[in-house]
Amino acid sequence: MPGRPNILLITADQMRWDCLGCSGNRKIRTPNLDALAARGVLFRNAFSPDPICVPARASIMTGNYPHVCTGVKSNGGRILDGQPLLTKALAGSGYRTYAVGKLHFAPYSPPGAPRLVHGFESADLTESGRIHAQFDPEGKLSGLEDYIDYLKTVGWGGYSRAHGAGNNDVRPCPSPLPKEHYVDQWIADRAIERIERHAEESPGRPFFMWLSSPKPHSPYDPPRPYDAMYDPREMPAPFGSPADLASRYALMERERYERALDSISPAAWRTIRAYYYASITFLDEMIGKVLRKLEDMDRLRDTVVLFTADHGDMIGDFGTSFKVCHMNGSVRVPLIAAGPGIASGEPVAL
């Protein structure tokens, strides 16, 4: 299919709009994403259609609002039958479709059942242990999450959560995994393997790949030595105070109570931010690795690269964390587009 560009969609999970050097953040190091923005377009006012994981991702797949494509506005539900799918539209135009990383399409499939991947030809999955937690809490089975299986083959089985923190724990904790086996390294390597295999098997066809990182979503656990990359004493303090929203956001009040956020000290919030930044810097390096591979293969010039996130993270603003609320830290996301047909220029306000 000559003339049709490859499409590489890269998404971070729970990444704020203001955690890029090209967005004006002078503390964080994101040279590869900054370079991508420099040769393309940075959109300064991009917002999640619903600042929660599943509905935001459902919107990416269908182009519809979450309540239309899933029937609900919360983190439950699934993409309804009969909804348009990005994968099917692209496959109908001659694209091969690949997913690598976290899809987070609910519900998860039990052992022995086909995965719910909504049209991707292949999907190398990591769901941060969620599928195993639901169907295989002792971690004895294989074939549920590819990254979990990979860790077993390299002698690190069970160590992705050996720090004891869960998916929505706020307390900062470095990963016990060496960086060469950390999840974003695995995603980058698998993406490169898929790109190389595509070039061998389908040299005349374009590809669509969704490279989806589960980071910087909590747990805030960058691998060493990235946990020491940012001095927490130099991190910007969270914006606002709990008192600013005490009478305006009941959900955030409940979140603060249920997760004991009032027990987190100012120093701990700064450490959380240091680890959050470190996870983004490591992700940036892995994105750079994939882009360099495309350049080495002389495929970057005919590949549209899109970078965004499903939603943001409050990381301490107004005394709270996570997402769900419609404040900038939660609902505003990064968005970069670069590639053939996309002119480079100044940041664009939508």
Secondary structure per residue as TSV (DSSP state, phi and psi in degrees):
chain	resnum	aa	ss	phi	psi
A	1	M	-	360.0	75.2
A	2	P	T	-62.7	144.9
A	3	G	T	90.9	-11.6
A	4	R	-	-98.4	122.3
A	5	P	-	-74.5	153.3
A	6	N	E	-66.7	157.6
A	7	I	E	-129.6	119.6
A	8	L	E	-113.8	107.5
A	9	L	E	-97.9	117.4
A	10	I	E	-111.5	125.1
A	11	T	E	-124.3	138.8
A	12	A	E	-96.5	161.4
A	13	D	E	-111.5	119.7
A	14	Q	S	68.3	43.0
A	15	M	-	-107.3	126.5
A	16	R	-	-68.9	154.4
A	17	W	T	-66.5	-28.2
A	18	D	T	-96.0	15.6
A	19	C	-	-105.6	48.1
A	20	L	S	-136.1	142.9
A	21	G	G	-60.6	-39.4
A	22	C	G	-69.2	-14.2
A	23	S	G	-90.3	2.5
A	24	G	T	103.3	3.1
A	25	N	-	-80.6	115.1
A	26	R	S	-90.3	-3.8
A	27	K	S	-93.7	-40.5
A	28	I	-	-81.2	150.6
A	29	R	-	-111.9	108.7
A	30	T	-	-136.2	60.4
A	31	P	H	-62.7	-34.6
A	32	N	H	-73.5	-41.2
A	33	L	H	-70.8	-33.5
A	34	D	H	-63.0	-41.5
A	35	A	H	-66.8	-37.2
A	36	L	H	-61.9	-44.2
A	37	A	H	-64.6	-35.1
A	38	A	H	-66.1	-31.2
A	39	R	T	-98.0	6.5
A	40	G	S	-138.9	-134.2
A	41	V	E	-130.7	132.6
A	42	L	E	-104.8	121.4
A	43	F	B	-93.9	119.9
A	44	R	S	-86.1	-17.5
A	45	N	S	-126.5	63.0
A	46	A	E	-101.7	140.8
A	47	F	E	-133.2	145.6
A	48	S	-	-68.9	142.3
A	49	P	S	-68.7	-19.4
A	50	D	S	-166.5	109.7
A	51	P	S	-75.0	56.7
A	52	I	S	-141.1	150.9
A	53	C	H	-56.4	-63.3
A	54	V	H	-62.3	-50.8
A	55	P	H	-63.7	-35.3
A	56	A	H	-64.2	-40.9
A	57	R	H	-71.0	-35.2
A	58	A	H	-61.9	-36.8
A	59	S	H	-66.6	-38.7
A	60	I	H	-60.3	-41.5
A	61	M	H	-73.2	-30.1
A	62	T	H	-111.6	-24.0
A	63	G	S	79.8	4.9
A	64	N	S	-106.7	160.4
A	65	Y	-	-62.2	150.8
A	66	P	H	-55.8	-41.5
A	67	H	H	-69.1	-18.3
A	68	V	H	-84.4	-44.9
A	69	C	H	-86.3	-18.6
A	70	T	T	-117.6	-18.3
A	71	G	S	86.4	-4.4
A	72	V	-	-136.5	166.1
A	73	K	S	-108.7	-3.3
A	74	S	S	-97.3	-167.2
A	75	N	S	-82.5	1.0
A	76	G	-	-91.1	-163.1
A	77	G	-	77.7	178.3
A	78	R	-	-147.5	164.9
A	79	I	-	-64.2	124.9
A	80	L	-	-72.3	150.7
A	81	D	T	-61.1	142.6
A	82	G	T	90.3	-5.0
A	83	Q	-	-74.8	146.8
A	84	P	-	-66.2	142.6
A	85	L	-	-122.9	133.7
A	86	L	H	-57.1	-41.2
A	87	T	H	-62.7	-42.6
A	88	K	H	-69.6	-37.7
A	89	A	H	-64.1	-42.6
A	90	L	H	-72.3	-39.0
A	91	A	H	-60.6	-37.3
A	92	G	T	-68.0	-16.5
A	93	S	T	-102.1	13.8
A	94	G	T	96.7	3.9
A	95	Y	-	-83.4	145.8
A	96	R	E	-93.6	143.4
A	97	T	E	-122.6	131.1
A	98	Y	E	-133.5	144.9
A	99	A	E	-125.1	137.3
A	100	V	E	-136.9	119.2
A	101	G	E	118.6	-139.0
A	102	K	-	-97.8	116.3
A	103	L	-	-94.2	-44.6
A	104	H	-	65.5	33.7
A	105	F	-	-85.0	113.3
A	106	A	S	-87.9	149.8
A	107	P	S	-83.4	157.7
A	108	Y	-	-74.6	154.6
A	109	S	-	-91.9	138.1
A	110	P	-	-73.6	168.2
A	111	P	T	-55.0	134.5
A	112	G	T	88.2	-11.5
A	113	A	S	-97.6	150.3
A	114	P	-	-61.1	144.2
A	115	R	-	-71.6	147.0
A	116	L	-	-88.8	97.6
A	117	V	-	-123.7	3.9
A	118	H	T	50.7	51.1
A	119	G	T	98.1	-7.1
A	120	F	-	-68.1	136.3
A	121	E	S	-64.0	-40.2
A	122	S	E	-140.6	149.7
A	123	A	E	-143.8	112.5
A	124	D	E	-93.3	108.9
A	125	L	E	-104.8	141.9
A	126	T	-	-136.4	124.2
A	127	E	-	-117.2	30.3
A	128	S	T	55.1	34.3
A	129	G	T	81.2	2.8
A	130	R	H	-66.5	-38.2
A	131	I	H	-68.2	-41.5
A	132	H	H	-65.9	-38.7
A	133	A	H	-61.1	-32.9
A	134	Q	H	-81.8	-40.4
A	135	F	H	-115.5	-17.9
A	136	D	-	-149.6	63.3
A	137	P	T	-61.4	-22.3
A	138	E	T	-87.0	-4.8
A	139	G	-	67.3	34.3
A	140	K	-	-92.3	-19.8
A	141	L	-	-94.3	159.9
A	142	S	-	-120.2	165.6
A	143	G	S	88.5	2.4
A	144	L	S	-91.5	-49.7
A	145	E	-	-132.3	122.7
A	146	D	H	-65.2	-34.9
A	147	Y	H	-67.6	-40.1
A	148	I	H	-61.4	-41.7
A	149	D	H	-62.9	-41.5
A	150	Y	H	-59.9	-44.7
A	151	L	H	-59.1	-35.1
A	152	K	H	-64.9	-37.6
A	153	T	H	-71.3	-22.6
A	154	V	T	-106.0	12.8
A	155	G	T	83.8	13.9
A	156	W	-	-119.7	25.6
A	157	G	T	-59.5	131.0
A	158	G	T	87.1	-5.3
A	159	Y	-	-94.6	-2.6
A	160	S	T	-66.1	-23.3
A	161	R	T	-124.3	26.0
A	162	A	T	-70.6	-9.7
A	163	H	T	-77.4	-10.4
A	164	G	-	87.8	0.6
A	165	A	-	-93.2	144.1
A	166	G	-	-93.4	-179.2
A	167	N	T	-62.7	-26.8
A	168	N	T	-119.9	20.9
A	169	D	-	-77.5	140.7
A	170	V	-	-93.8	-30.8
A	171	R	S	-60.7	131.9
A	172	P	-	-72.9	142.8
A	173	C	-	-160.2	121.5
A	174	P	-	-63.2	150.7
A	175	S	B	-73.1	140.9
A	176	P	S	-76.8	-10.6
A	177	L	S	-77.4	140.7
A	178	P	-	-66.2	151.6
A	179	K	G	-61.3	-27.7
A	180	E	G	-70.4	-11.5
A	181	H	G	-118.7	8.8
A	182	Y	S	-69.8	156.3
A	183	V	H	-59.4	-40.7
A	184	D	H	-71.5	-28.6
A	185	Q	H	-65.0	-44.3
A	186	W	H	-61.6	-43.1
A	187	I	H	-62.0	-45.4
A	188	A	H	-62.1	-43.9
A	189	D	H	-64.8	-42.2
A	190	R	H	-66.5	-38.0
A	191	A	H	-61.7	-43.2
A	192	I	H	-64.1	-41.2
A	193	E	H	-59.6	-42.9
A	194	R	H	-66.1	-40.5
A	195	I	H	-64.3	-42.8
A	196	E	H	-65.0	-42.0
A	197	R	H	-66.1	-38.7
A	198	H	H	-60.1	-43.1
A	199	A	H	-62.1	-33.0
A	200	E	H	-78.0	-42.3
A	201	E	H	-86.6	-32.8
A	202	S	-	-136.5	60.6
A	203	P	T	-62.9	-21.2
A	204	G	T	-97.6	3.7
A	205	R	S	-117.6	143.9
A	206	P	-	-77.1	160.1
A	207	F	E	-121.5	152.3
A	208	F	E	-117.0	123.7
A	209	M	E	-125.8	130.3
A	210	W	E	-101.4	106.1
A	211	L	E	-96.6	110.4
A	212	S	E	-123.5	107.5
A	213	S	E	-83.3	143.3
A	214	P	E	-84.1	5.5
A	215	K	E	-114.9	155.2
A	216	P	E	-89.4	22.3
A	217	H	S	-47.1	142.7
A	218	S	S	-60.3	153.1
A	219	P	S	-70.0	145.0
A	220	Y	-	-81.1	88.4
A	221	D	-	-136.9	61.8
A	222	P	-	-62.1	151.0
A	223	P	B	-76.0	157.0
A	224	R	T	-70.3	144.0
A	225	P	T	-91.6	12.5
A	226	Y	G	-66.3	-23.6
A	227	D	G	-63.9	-20.2
A	228	A	G	-104.6	10.9
A	229	M	S	-69.8	-37.1
A	230	Y	S	-114.9	130.1
A	231	D	-	-75.7	117.2
A	232	P	G	-60.0	-26.1
A	233	R	G	-68.3	-17.3
A	234	E	G	-100.6	1.5
A	235	M	S	-74.8	144.7
A	236	P	-	-64.3	139.2
A	237	A	-	-70.5	150.9
A	238	P	-	-56.5	151.6
A	239	F	S	-88.2	139.6
A	240	G	S	73.5	-177.0
A	241	S	-	-138.8	161.2
A	242	P	G	-55.7	-31.5
A	243	A	G	-63.9	-27.2
A	244	D	G	-63.5	-26.8
A	245	L	T	-121.3	8.0
A	246	A	T	-55.6	-35.1
A	247	S	T	-104.6	7.1
A	248	R	T	-117.3	-20.6
A	249	Y	-	-137.7	87.1
A	250	A	H	-61.7	-35.8
A	251	L	H	-62.3	-42.0
A	252	M	H	-69.2	-32.8
A	253	E	H	-64.1	-42.8
A	254	R	H	-65.1	-41.1
A	255	E	H	-61.2	-42.6
A	256	R	H	-64.1	-36.4
A	257	Y	H	-73.5	-48.8
A	258	E	H	-65.1	-33.2
A	259	R	T	-101.9	10.0
A	260	A	T	52.1	43.3
A	261	L	G	-67.9	-23.2
A	262	D	G	-66.6	-16.4
A	263	S	G	-84.8	-5.1
A	264	I	-	-84.0	123.6
A	265	S	-	-77.4	163.0
A	266	P	H	-56.3	-37.2
A	267	A	H	-66.5	-36.7
A	268	A	H	-67.0	-39.2
A	269	W	H	-61.7	-39.3
A	270	R	H	-67.3	-35.5
A	271	T	H	-68.4	-39.5
A	272	I	H	-56.9	-45.3
A	273	R	H	-66.0	-36.5
A	274	A	H	-63.4	-42.2
A	275	Y	H	-71.4	-36.3
A	276	Y	H	-61.3	-46.1
A	277	Y	H	-62.3	-41.2
A	278	A	H	-62.1	-40.7
A	279	S	H	-63.0	-38.2
A	280	I	H	-68.0	-41.0
A	281	T	H	-63.4	-40.6
A	282	F	H	-65.1	-43.0
A	283	L	H	-59.5	-42.8
A	284	D	H	-57.9	-41.9
A	285	E	H	-63.5	-39.7
A	286	M	H	-70.2	-35.7
A	287	I	H	-62.9	-42.4
A	288	G	H	-59.9	-37.0
A	289	K	H	-62.7	-43.7
A	290	V	H	-66.9	-43.2
A	291	L	H	-65.5	-35.6
A	292	R	H	-66.9	-36.8
A	293	K	H	-61.7	-44.5
A	294	L	H	-61.0	-39.1
A	295	E	H	-67.4	-41.4
A	296	D	H	-62.7	-31.6
A	297	M	T	-86.2	1.8
A	298	D	T	60.5	36.6
A	299	R	-	-114.7	-9.9
A	300	L	G	-66.9	-34.1
A	301	R	G	-68.0	-19.8
A	302	D	G	-116.3	33.1
A	303	T	E	-125.7	123.4
A	304	V	E	-79.9	124.5
A	305	V	E	-112.3	125.6
A	306	L	E	-119.5	134.3
A	307	F	E	-127.7	131.6
A	308	T	E	-158.8	-168.2
A	309	A	E	-142.4	159.9
A	310	D	S	-74.6	-29.9
A	311	H	-	-173.5	-177.9
A	312	G	-	-105.7	-154.6
A	313	D	-	-153.7	132.7
A	314	M	-	-71.9	-25.4
A	315	I	T	33.9	48.7
A	316	G	T	103.0	-15.2
A	317	D	G	-57.8	133.8
A	318	F	G	57.4	26.2
A	319	G	G	75.8	14.7
A	320	T	-	-130.2	176.9
A	321	S	-	-139.4	-177.0
A	322	F	S	68.0	-145.0
A	323	K	S	-136.6	-136.0
A	324	V	-	77.6	-40.9
A	325	C	S	-78.2	163.1
A	326	H	-	-102.7	49.9
A	327	M	S	-106.2	159.5
A	328	N	H	-53.2	-44.0
A	329	G	H	-58.9	-28.9
A	330	S	H	-95.4	-45.2
A	331	V	H	-98.3	-19.0
A	332	R	E	-89.3	134.5
A	333	V	E	-129.0	157.3
A	334	P	-	-72.6	150.4
A	335	L	E	-151.6	118.5
A	336	I	E	-128.6	139.0
A	337	A	E	-133.7	132.8
A	338	A	E	-150.5	151.7
A	339	G	S	137.8	-173.2
A	340	P	T	-59.8	132.4
A	341	G	T	86.4	-3.9
A	342	I	-	-111.6	113.3
A	343	A	-	-74.3	143.1
A	344	S	-	-82.0	153.6
A	345	G	-	176.6	-169.1
A	346	E	S	-69.7	158.3
A	347	P	-	-52.8	140.1
A	348	V	B	-106.3	130.7
A	349	A	-	-94.0	116.7
A	350	L	-	-65.4	360.0
